[in-house]
């Protein structure tokens, strides 16, 4: 067996252990809890944005109350889809901050249809705690994050760059259109968290070493966002056109971009005392237009 296949097999075994090993039921060690909140050091941020053939919907109250210092979108979202019209529906997930480090890491996204009233594994290094029920947990995505060499930065007249850059990892998930009708019929939710840990800790089953994102919740509805929801959607044609629509159905902004764009939604006072939704986006390609 080639080295490549051996690594792949080892990774898959580790991924399976993540959901089934007794290591999830007990932890051992790690740094003490407490201290300053630092994105990428003791917690992660998870964003859910639309890919093709879907719209991400946010309730106005969730937009007003759910935005945090490290999140662009609320953590409780509804996804409007039509699984009977297309076999390809895509959501995009973005995890940040991934700090440049001299050790290899593993990044994974897990979900469960249920939450747990208390963490089922201690994570003393993480500000965010594991909120998922492990009995039904599945791994939605898993990636190897290689170490990065941090070169010394010389000062300039303008300043000096931080030798440890922050980055984000974005990836798309093709949703199973045969299962989505069940989610919609049963009003089933998907609860998601991202996690990051060193490859060494992952291989040794030391899952108490991971740092976690906040808990994100997504539900599914057919065709259009619920009433009193703002929506963000990406068309299927060309590179994709992302549109942000307010609760009255008015398009506030249209941006031509790829499906892996990220967007933020904020609430601002509308005319005559109403409420409007304003959007900004950061396309990973293409030119925006208003």
Sine and cosine of phi, psi and omega as CSV:
sin_phi,cos_phi,sin_psi,cos_psi,sin_omega,cos_omega
0.00,0.00,0.71,-0.70,-0.03,-1.00
-0.94,0.35,0.31,-0.95,0.04,-1.00
-0.86,0.51,-0.62,0.79,-0.02,-1.00
-0.89,0.47,-0.71,0.71,0.01,-1.00
-0.92,0.39,-0.57,0.82,0.03,-1.00
-0.90,0.43,-0.69,0.72,0.03,-1.00
-0.89,0.45,-0.68,0.73,0.00,-1.00
-0.88,0.47,-0.70,0.72,0.01,-1.00
-0.89,0.45,-0.66,0.75,0.00,-1.00
-0.89,0.45,-0.65,0.76,0.02,-1.00
-0.90,0.43,-0.69,0.73,0.00,-1.00
-0.91,0.42,-0.62,0.79,0.06,-1.00
-0.89,0.45,-0.69,0.72,0.03,-1.00
-0.89,0.46,-0.63,0.78,0.01,-1.00
-0.91,0.42,-0.63,0.77,0.04,-1.00
-0.91,0.41,-0.66,0.75,0.03,-1.00
-0.88,0.47,-0.51,0.86,-0.02,-1.00
-0.83,0.55,-0.60,0.80,-0.05,-1.00
-0.99,-0.11,-0.25,0.97,-0.13,-0.99
-0.84,-0.54,-0.34,0.94,-0.11,-0.99
-0.96,0.29,0.56,-0.83,0.11,-0.99
-0.86,0.51,-0.25,0.97,0.03,-1.00
-0.86,0.51,-0.43,0.90,0.04,-1.00
-0.93,0.36,-0.43,0.90,-0.09,-1.00
-1.00,0.07,-0.18,0.98,0.00,-1.00
-0.51,-0.86,0.51,-0.86,0.01,-1.00
-0.83,-0.56,0.22,-0.98,0.01,-1.00
-0.46,-0.89,0.96,-0.27,0.09,-1.00
0.99,-0.16,-0.37,-0.93,-0.08,-1.00
0.99,-0.15,0.18,-0.98,-0.02,-1.00
-0.96,0.27,0.39,-0.92,0.02,-1.00
-0.94,0.35,0.49,-0.87,-0.02,-1.00
-0.98,0.22,0.26,-0.96,0.00,-1.00
0.98,-0.20,-0.05,-1.00,0.00,-1.00
1.00,-0.09,-0.04,-1.00,-0.08,-1.00
-0.95,0.31,0.64,-0.77,0.06,-1.00
-0.97,0.25,0.86,-0.51,-0.03,-1.00
-0.71,-0.71,0.92,-0.40,0.01,-1.00
-0.89,0.46,0.80,-0.61,-0.03,-1.00
1.00,-0.05,-0.30,0.95,0.02,-1.00
-0.98,-0.19,-0.77,0.64,0.01,-1.00
-0.79,-0.61,0.17,0.98,0.16,-0.99
-0.23,-0.97,0.30,-0.95,0.01,-1.00
-0.87,-0.49,0.24,-0.97,0.10,-0.99
-0.87,-0.49,0.71,-0.70,0.01,-1.00
-0.88,-0.48,0.80,-0.60,0.04,-1.00
-0.88,-0.47,0.63,-0.78,0.07,-1.00
-0.90,-0.44,0.86,-0.52,0.01,-1.00
-0.76,-0.65,0.34,-0.94,-0.09,-1.00
-0.97,0.25,0.60,-0.80,0.23,-0.97
-0.98,-0.19,-0.69,-0.72,-0.03,-1.00
-1.00,0.07,0.51,-0.86,0.14,-0.99
0.87,0.49,0.58,0.82,0.07,-1.00
-0.37,-0.93,0.26,-0.97,0.11,-0.99
-0.76,-0.65,0.65,-0.76,0.09,-1.00
-0.99,-0.11,0.80,-0.60,-0.11,-0.99
-0.92,-0.38,0.66,-0.75,0.00,-1.00
-0.76,-0.65,0.82,-0.57,0.07,-1.00
-0.90,0.43,0.59,-0.81,-0.05,-1.00
-0.84,0.54,-0.67,0.74,0.01,-1.00
-0.91,0.42,-0.59,0.80,0.03,-1.00
-0.92,0.38,-0.60,0.80,0.04,-1.00
-0.90,0.43,-0.67,0.74,-0.03,-1.00
-0.93,0.36,-0.63,0.78,-0.14,-0.99
-0.96,-0.28,-0.30,0.95,-0.15,-0.99
-1.00,-0.06,-0.15,0.99,-0.02,-1.00
-0.99,0.17,0.74,-0.68,-0.01,-1.00
-0.86,-0.51,0.03,-1.00,-0.03,-1.00
-0.89,0.45,-0.47,0.88,-0.08,-1.00
-0.95,-0.32,0.04,1.00,-0.01,-1.00
-0.83,-0.55,0.65,-0.76,0.04,-1.00
-1.00,0.06,-0.60,0.80,-0.03,-1.00
-0.92,-0.39,0.36,-0.93,0.09,-1.00
-0.87,0.50,0.32,-0.95,-0.05,-1.00
-1.00,-0.04,-0.10,1.00,0.02,-1.00
-0.87,-0.50,0.96,-0.29,-0.13,-0.99
-0.80,-0.60,0.39,-0.92,0.14,-0.99
-0.89,-0.45,0.65,-0.76,0.00,-1.00
-0.93,-0.36,0.86,-0.51,0.03,-1.00
-1.00,-0.04,0.84,-0.54,-0.06,-1.00
-0.64,-0.76,0.25,-0.97,0.19,-0.98
-0.76,-0.66,1.00,0.05,-0.06,-1.00
-0.93,0.38,-0.18,0.98,0.00,-1.00
-1.00,0.00,-0.19,0.98,-0.07,-1.00
-0.99,-0.16,-0.37,0.93,-0.05,-1.00
-0.52,-0.85,0.46,-0.89,0.04,-1.00
-0.99,-0.14,0.01,1.00,-0.03,-1.00
-0.80,-0.59,0.95,-0.30,0.06,-1.00
-0.78,-0.62,0.75,-0.66,-0.19,-0.98
-0.76,-0.65,0.71,-0.70,0.17,-0.99
-0.92,-0.40,0.53,-0.85,0.03,-1.00
-0.92,-0.39,0.71,-0.71,0.02,-1.00
-0.88,-0.47,0.67,-0.74,0.03,-1.00
-0.79,-0.61,0.80,-0.60,0.02,-1.00
-0.90,-0.43,0.73,-0.68,0.06,-1.00
-0.51,-0.86,0.23,-0.97,-0.20,0.98
-1.00,0.00,0.66,-0.75,0.12,-0.99
-0.98,-0.18,0.93,-0.38,-0.06,-1.00
-1.00,0.07,0.60,-0.80,0.09,-1.00
-0.91,0.42,0.81,-0.58,-0.02,-1.00
-0.65,-0.76,0.32,-0.95,-0.05,-1.00
-1.00,-0.05,0.27,0.96,0.07,-1.00
-0.79,-0.61,0.53,-0.85,0.05,-1.00
-0.94,0.34,0.56,-0.83,0.00,-1.00
-0.77,-0.64,0.27,-0.96,0.12,-0.99
-0.86,-0.52,0.77,-0.64,0.04,-1.00
-0.92,-0.40,0.75,-0.67,0.05,-1.00
-0.61,-0.79,0.44,-0.90,0.06,-1.00
-0.89,-0.46,0.83,-0.56,-0.02,-1.00
-0.85,-0.52,0.44,-0.90,0.06,-1.00
-0.62,-0.78,0.37,-0.93,0.04,-1.00
-0.55,-0.84,0.52,-0.85,0.06,-1.00
-0.98,0.21,-0.06,1.00,-0.02,-1.00
-0.68,-0.73,0.43,-0.90,0.12,-0.99
-0.96,-0.26,0.25,-0.97,0.03,-1.00
-0.93,-0.37,0.64,-0.77,0.01,-1.00
-0.91,0.41,-0.34,0.94,0.05,-1.00
-0.55,-0.83,0.44,-0.90,-0.02,-1.00
-0.85,0.52,0.73,-0.68,0.01,-1.00
-1.00,-0.01,-0.01,1.00,0.16,-0.99
-0.50,-0.87,0.74,-0.67,0.02,-1.00
-0.95,0.31,0.61,-0.79,0.06,-1.00
-0.72,-0.69,0.97,0.25,-0.11,-0.99
-0.89,0.45,-0.38,0.93,0.00,-1.00
-0.99,0.15,-0.23,0.97,-0.14,-0.99
-0.96,-0.27,0.73,-0.68,0.10,-0.99
-0.92,0.39,-0.66,0.75,0.09,-1.00
-1.00,0.10,0.66,-0.75,-0.02,-1.00
-0.98,-0.22,0.38,-0.92,0.01,-1.00
-0.94,0.35,0.85,-0.52,-0.06,-1.00
-0.93,-0.38,0.03,1.00,-0.07,-1.00
-1.00,0.02,0.51,-0.86,0.14,-0.99
-0.99,0.15,0.90,-0.45,-0.12,-0.99
-0.96,0.28,-0.29,0.96,-0.05,-1.00
-0.91,0.41,-0.41,0.91,0.00,-1.00
-0.86,-0.51,0.28,0.96,-0.07,-1.00
-0.94,0.34,0.64,-0.77,0.10,-0.99
-0.74,-0.67,0.51,-0.86,0.04,-1.00
-1.00,-0.01,0.89,-0.45,-0.04,-1.00
-1.00,0.07,-0.53,0.85,0.00,-1.00
-0.38,-0.92,0.55,-0.84,0.05,-1.00
-0.54,-0.84,0.74,-0.67,-0.09,-1.00
-0.68,-0.73,0.53,-0.85,0.12,-0.99
-1.00,-0.02,0.79,-0.61,0.03,-1.00
-0.94,-0.33,0.97,-0.24,-0.07,-1.00
-0.94,0.34,0.38,-0.92,0.05,-1.00
-0.90,0.44,0.44,-0.90,0.02,-1.00
-0.84,-0.55,0.72,-0.69,0.04,-1.00
-0.98,0.22,0.81,-0.59,-0.01,-1.00
-0.98,-0.18,0.96,-0.29,-0.05,-1.00
-0.99,0.11,0.52,-0.85,0.03,-1.00
-0.91,0.41,0.66,-0.75,-0.02,-1.00
-0.96,-0.27,0.81,-0.59,0.06,-1.00
-0.99,0.14,0.63,-0.78,0.05,-1.00
-0.93,0.37,0.51,-0.86,0.07,-1.00
-0.81,-0.59,0.09,-1.00,0.04,-1.00
-0.87,0.49,-0.52,0.85,-0.04,-1.00
-0.99,0.12,-0.47,0.88,-0.03,-1.00
0.51,-0.86,-0.21,-0.98,-0.01,-1.00
-0.73,-0.69,0.68,-0.73,-0.01,-1.00
-0.98,0.22,0.53,-0.85,0.10,-0.99
-0.93,0.36,0.81,-0.59,-0.05,-1.00
-0.95,0.32,-0.10,1.00,0.01,-1.00
-0.89,-0.46,1.00,0.08,-0.07,-1.00
-0.94,0.33,0.41,-0.91,0.09,-1.00
-0.98,-0.20,0.58,-0.81,0.04,-1.00
-0.61,-0.79,0.12,-0.99,0.07,-1.00
-0.80,-0.60,0.38,-0.92,0.05,-1.00
-0.86,-0.50,0.86,-0.51,0.03,-1.00
-0.91,-0.42,0.64,-0.77,0.02,-1.00
-0.47,-0.88,0.44,-0.90,-0.02,-1.00
-0.95,-0.31,0.53,-0.85,0.02,-1.00
-0.85,-0.53,0.83,-0.56,0.06,-1.00
-0.99,0.14,0.93,-0.36,-0.07,-1.00
-0.95,0.30,0.54,-0.84,0.01,-1.00
-0.99,0.17,0.97,-0.26,-0.08,-1.00
-0.94,0.35,-0.28,0.96,0.04,-1.00
-0.98,0.20,-0.34,0.94,-0.02,-1.00
-0.99,-0.13,-0.45,0.89,-0.06,-1.00
-0.83,0.56,-0.64,0.77,0.05,-1.00
-0.86,0.51,-0.52,0.85,0.04,-1.00
-0.93,0.36,-0.67,0.74,0.07,-1.00
-0.84,0.55,-0.71,0.71,-0.05,-1.00
-0.94,0.34,-0.69,0.73,-0.05,-1.00
-0.90,0.43,-0.62,0.78,-0.05,-1.00
-1.00,-0.10,0.09,1.00,-0.07,-1.00
0.78,0.62,0.64,0.77,-0.05,-1.00
-0.98,0.21,0.61,-0.79,0.01,-1.00
-0.96,-0.29,0.44,-0.90,0.15,-0.99
-0.91,-0.42,0.84,-0.54,0.00,-1.00
-0.97,-0.25,0.78,-0.62,-0.15,-0.99
-0.78,-0.62,0.56,-0.83,0.18,-0.98
-0.59,-0.80,0.58,-0.81,0.10,-0.99
-0.99,-0.15,0.48,-0.88,-0.01,-1.00
-0.62,-0.79,0.52,-0.85,0.00,-1.00
-0.70,-0.71,0.70,-0.71,0.04,-1.00
-0.43,-0.90,0.29,-0.96,0.02,-1.00
-0.93,0.37,0.46,-0.89,0.04,-1.00
-0.87,0.48,-0.60,0.80,0.02,-1.00
-0.88,0.47,-0.71,0.70,0.03,-1.00
-0.91,0.42,-0.63,0.78,0.02,-1.00
-0.89,0.46,-0.73,0.69,-0.01,-1.00
-0.90,0.44,-0.50,0.86,-0.03,-1.00
-1.00,-0.02,0.04,1.00,0.02,-1.00
0.95,0.31,0.38,0.92,-0.02,-1.00
-1.00,-0.02,0.94,0.35,-0.12,-0.99
-0.97,0.26,-0.18,0.98,0.11,-0.99
-0.95,0.31,-0.12,0.99,0.02,-1.00
-1.00,0.09,-0.14,0.99,-0.11,-0.99
-0.98,0.20,0.41,-0.91,0.20,-0.98
-0.94,-0.34,0.52,-0.85,-0.19,-0.98
-0.84,-0.55,0.38,-0.93,0.18,-0.98
-1.00,0.07,0.10,-1.00,0.16,-0.99
-0.91,0.41,0.21,-0.98,0.07,-1.00
-0.99,0.12,0.81,-0.58,0.11,-0.99
-0.95,-0.32,0.59,-0.81,-0.02,-1.00
-0.83,-0.56,0.74,-0.67,0.09,-1.00
-0.76,-0.65,0.66,-0.75,0.15,-0.99
-0.85,-0.52,0.12,-0.99,-0.08,-1.00
-0.77,-0.64,0.66,-0.75,0.11,-0.99
-0.74,-0.67,0.33,-0.94,-0.05,-1.00
-1.00,-0.03,0.74,-0.67,0.21,-0.98
0.97,0.25,-0.78,0.63,-0.10,-1.00
-0.57,-0.82,0.36,-0.93,-0.02,-1.00
-0.92,0.40,0.47,-0.88,0.06,-1.00
-0.89,0.46,0.26,-0.96,0.03,-1.00
-0.88,0.48,0.56,-0.83,0.00,-1.00
0.91,0.42,0.50,0.86,0.06,-1.00
-0.88,-0.47,0.63,-0.78,0.24,-0.97
-0.99,0.12,0.42,-0.91,0.00,-1.00
-0.71,-0.70,0.53,-0.85,0.11,-0.99
-0.81,-0.58,0.83,-0.56,-0.07,-1.00
-0.69,-0.73,0.45,-0.89,0.07,-1.00
-0.84,-0.54,0.80,-0.60,-0.01,-1.00
-0.95,0.30,0.25,-0.97,-0.02,-1.00
-1.00,-0.01,-0.17,0.98,-0.11,-0.99
-1.00,-0.09,0.52,-0.85,0.03,-1.00
0.88,0.47,-0.63,-0.78,0.05,-1.00
-0.99,0.15,-0.07,1.00,-0.03,-1.00
0.99,-0.16,0.76,-0.65,0.06,-1.00
-0.92,-0.40,0.87,-0.49,-0.01,-1.00
-1.00,-0.03,0.82,-0.57,0.03,-1.00
-0.86,-0.51,0.63,-0.77,0.04,-1.00
-0.91,-0.42,0.84,-0.55,-0.12,-0.99
-0.87,-0.49,0.68,-0.74,-0.01,-1.00
-0.99,0.12,-0.02,-1.00,-0.11,-0.99
-0.94,0.35,-0.24,0.97,0.02,-1.00
-1.00,-0.07,0.02,1.00,0.00,-1.00
1.00,0.02,0.11,0.99,0.01,-1.00
-1.00,0.07,0.72,-0.70,0.04,-1.00
-0.98,0.21,0.87,-0.49,-0.05,-1.00
-1.00,0.03,-0.53,0.84,-0.03,-1.00
-0.34,-0.94,0.60,-0.80,0.06,-1.00
-0.81,-0.58,0.78,-0.63,-0.03,-1.00
-0.76,-0.65,0.82,-0.57,0.09,-1.00
-0.99,0.17,0.81,-0.58,-0.12,-0.99
-0.35,-0.94,-0.02,-1.00,0.13,-0.99
-1.00,0.04,0.16,-0.99,-0.04,-1.00
-0.95,0.30,-0.17,0.98,-0.03,-1.00
-0.99,-0.13,0.37,0.93,0.04,-1.00
-0.94,0.34,0.38,-0.92,0.15,-0.99
-0.91,-0.42,0.47,-0.88,-0.04,-1.00
-0.60,-0.80,0.46,-0.89,0.11,-0.99
-0.87,-0.49,0.48,-0.88,0.00,-1.00
-0.80,-0.61,0.77,-0.64,0.04,-1.00
-0.76,-0.65,0.42,-0.91,0.00,-1.00
-0.98,-0.19,0.71,-0.70,0.08,-1.00
-0.69,-0.73,0.43,-0.90,0.00,-1.00
-0.88,0.48,0.71,-0.70,0.03,-1.00
-0.99,-0.12,-0.10,-0.99,0.01,-1.00
-0.94,0.34,0.52,-0.86,0.04,-1.00
0.84,0.55,0.55,0.83,0.08,-1.00
0.99,0.17,0.05,1.00,-0.01,-1.00
-0.98,0.22,-0.14,-0.99,0.00,-1.00
-0.84,-0.54,0.73,-0.69,0.06,-1.00
-0.84,-0.55,0.35,-0.94,-0.01,-1.00
-0.94,-0.34,0.82,-0.58,0.06,-1.00
-0.95,-0.32,0.61,-0.79,-0.02,-1.00
-0.81,-0.59,0.55,-0.83,0.19,-0.98
-0.78,-0.63,0.53,-0.85,-0.01,-1.00
-0.70,-0.71,0.37,-0.93,0.04,-1.00
-0.82,-0.58,0.98,0.18,-0.07,-1.00
-0.91,0.41,0.57,-0.82,0.05,-1.00
-1.00,0.07,0.01,1.00,0.06,-1.00
-0.08,-1.00,0.44,-0.90,0.03,-1.00
0.99,-0.10,0.13,-0.99,-0.06,-1.00
-0.89,-0.46,0.75,-0.66,-0.04,-1.00
-0.99,0.10,0.38,-0.93,0.04,-1.00
-0.53,-0.85,0.61,-0.79,0.03,-1.00
-0.94,-0.34,0.00,0.00,0.00,0.00
